[in-house]
């Protein structure tokens, strides 16, 4: 039986550009960095960047066998304004999703990976 997801790996086309995005814009804590493998601490799960990814056309359509990552924050509107001010590209502004009991926004990493940022609503 698996205990929990240890790491999530994201293929990066340009490692230094992706490191700057995740470290400097999203504020993730850098754990280790090499030209081919970088790790960020995100609680019990590590976000790992693997270098050498091929550049792909950015599509906002769901494609089978792809993934996205998601984070929860205490105040989505504040986080949205902070990231927008840093030039982060959003494909969905903060949107109430009452049936899911969240407010959700979606931004893109430098290679077009969707990143969901949500605030729990009670």
C-alpha positions as CSV (number, residue, x, y, z in Angstrom):
1,X,0.0,0.0,0.0
2,X,1.2,3.5,-0.8
3,X,1.4,6.0,2.0
4,X,1.3,9.3,0.1
5,X,2.7,10.9,-3.1
6,X,6.3,11.6,-2.4
7,X,7.0,13.8,-5.4
8,X,5.4,15.2,-8.5
9,X,7.6,15.7,-11.5
10,X,7.2,18.5,-14.0
11,X,9.1,18.4,-17.2
12,X,10.8,21.8,-17.8
13,X,12.0,23.1,-21.1
14,X,14.2,25.8,-19.6
15,X,15.3,24.8,-16.0
16,X,16.5,28.3,-14.9
17,X,13.3,30.0,-16.2
18,X,11.2,27.4,-14.4
19,X,13.2,27.7,-11.2
20,X,12.8,31.4,-11.2
21,X,9.0,31.0,-11.7
22,X,8.4,28.5,-8.9
23,X,10.9,30.0,-6.5
24,X,10.6,33.7,-7.1
25,X,7.0,34.1,-8.2
26,X,5.2,31.3,-6.4
27,X,7.5,31.5,-3.4
28,X,8.2,27.8,-3.1
29,X,11.2,26.8,-0.9
30,X,14.1,25.5,-3.0
31,X,15.4,22.1,-1.7
32,X,18.0,21.3,-4.3
33,X,19.0,22.4,-7.8
34,X,21.0,21.0,-10.7
35,X,20.7,21.7,-14.4
36,X,18.6,18.5,-14.8
37,X,16.7,18.1,-11.5
38,X,15.4,20.6,-9.0
39,X,13.3,20.1,-6.0
40,X,10.9,22.4,-4.0
41,X,9.4,21.6,-0.6
42,X,5.6,21.8,-0.5
43,X,4.8,20.0,2.7
44,X,4.8,16.2,2.5
45,X,5.1,16.2,-1.3
46,X,8.1,17.5,-3.3
47,X,7.6,19.4,-6.5
48,X,10.4,18.2,-8.8
49,X,11.4,19.8,-12.1
50,X,13.1,17.6,-14.6
51,X,15.1,19.3,-17.3
52,X,15.2,18.5,-20.9
53,X,11.5,18.8,-21.7
54,X,10.6,19.6,-25.3
55,X,8.7,22.8,-25.8
56,X,5.0,22.1,-26.7
57,X,2.2,24.1,-28.0
58,X,0.2,25.5,-25.1
59,X,-3.4,24.2,-25.0
60,X,-6.1,25.1,-22.5
61,X,-8.0,22.0,-23.5
62,X,-7.8,18.9,-21.2
63,X,-5.4,16.4,-22.8
64,X,-5.3,12.8,-21.6
65,X,-2.2,11.7,-19.9
66,X,-1.3,15.2,-18.8
67,X,-1.6,16.7,-15.3
68,X,-1.7,19.9,-13.4
69,X,-0.8,20.9,-9.9
70,X,-2.8,22.7,-7.3
71,X,-2.3,24.7,-4.1
72,X,-4.5,25.9,-1.4
73,X,-4.1,29.4,0.0
74,X,-5.9,31.3,2.8
75,X,-6.9,34.3,0.7
76,X,-7.1,33.7,-3.1
77,X,-7.9,37.3,-4.0
78,X,-4.7,38.5,-2.3
79,X,-2.6,35.8,-3.9
80,X,-4.1,36.4,-7.3
81,X,-3.3,40.2,-7.1
82,X,0.2,39.4,-5.8
83,X,0.9,37.0,-8.7
84,X,-0.8,39.1,-11.3
85,X,1.4,42.0,-10.2
86,X,4.5,39.8,-10.8
87,X,3.4,39.1,-14.3
88,X,2.0,35.6,-13.8
89,X,-0.4,34.6,-16.6
90,X,-3.9,33.5,-15.5
91,X,-6.3,31.7,-17.7
92,X,-9.0,31.9,-15.0
93,X,-9.4,34.7,-12.4
94,X,-10.8,33.9,-8.9
95,X,-14.1,32.2,-9.5
96,X,-16.6,30.9,-6.9
97,X,-17.3,27.2,-7.3
98,X,-20.1,26.8,-4.7
99,X,-20.7,23.1,-5.5
100,X,-17.0,22.4,-4.7
101,X,-16.9,24.7,-1.7
102,X,-13.9,26.6,-3.1
103,X,-12.9,29.7,-4.9
104,X,-10.5,28.8,-7.8
105,X,-8.0,30.6,-10.1
106,X,-5.8,29.0,-12.7
107,X,-2.4,30.3,-13.8
108,X,0.2,28.9,-16.1
109,X,3.9,28.0,-15.5
110,X,6.5,29.1,-18.1
111,X,5.8,26.0,-20.2
112,X,2.0,26.3,-20.0
113,X,1.3,23.8,-17.2
114,X,-1.9,24.8,-15.5
115,X,-1.6,25.5,-11.8
116,X,-4.8,25.6,-9.7
117,X,-4.9,27.9,-6.7
118,X,-7.9,27.5,-4.5
119,X,-9.3,28.9,-1.3
120,X,-11.6,26.6,0.7
121,X,-15.1,27.9,1.5
122,X,-17.1,26.6,4.4
